[in-house]
Amino acid sequence: MRFMITFRHFLDSGWDQLDEAERQRVMQRHEEFTTALREEQSTELVFLAPPEEAKTVRGRRGGEQEVIDGPYSNAGEYVGGYYIVEVDSMDEAVEWGRRGRYMIGHNEIRQIIDP
C-alpha cells in the first residue's frame, strides 16, 4: 500500500528562537531521516516554498473563481512538503510519520487510493 505523508509546520514554529545547539539537533535528525528515506524507500522528499509565496484558487458558485495570495487556510499552519512510502500497513506508515517529525508541527498520513 502507498501512503502520502504531509508534514505541516506552524507559522510561528520558533525556528528563529532556537539556539544553535537545538538547530543543529534538528538538522541532524533531518539528515538522518532523509538518508533513511532514500535508502529504505524509492520515493522523493518534496519541500514546498513558504506560504507567503503561494497562490490559492477558490471556486465559487456559478463557476466563478478567485485567485488570492497565500494559503487558503488561516489556521496558522502550512504544508511544508510531502513524501510517499510504500509499506504493508497504516501502522508502518505511521512509523515513517513519527520518524519524520523532528520539529514542532505534525505529519498527516493518508493512504493513496488508486482509481
Residue, then its C-alpha position, 0 to 999 in steps of 0.5 A: m500500500r502507498f501512503m502520502i505523508t504531509f508534514r505541516h509546520f506552524l507559522d510561528s514554529g520558533w525556528d528563529q528562537l532556537d539556539e544553535a545547539e537545538r538547530q543543529r539537533v534538528m538538522q541532524r535528525h533531518e539528515e538522518f531521516t532523509t538518508a533513511l528515506r532514500e535508502e529504505q524507500s524509492t520515493e522523493l522528499v518534496f519541500l514546498a516554498p513558504p506560504e507567503e509565496a503561494k497562490t490559492v484558487r477558490g471556486r465559487r458558485g456559478g463557476e466563478q473563481e478567485v485567485i488570492d495570495g497565500p494559503y487558503s487556510n488561516a489556521g496558522e499552519y502550512v504544508g511544508g512538503y510531502y513524501i510517499v512510502e510504500v509499506d504493508s500497513m497504516d501502522e508502518a506508515v505511521e512509523w515513517g510519520r513519527r520518524g519524520r517529525y523532528m520539529i514542532g508541527h505534525n505529519e498527516i498520513r493518508q493512504i493513496i487510493d488508486p482509481 
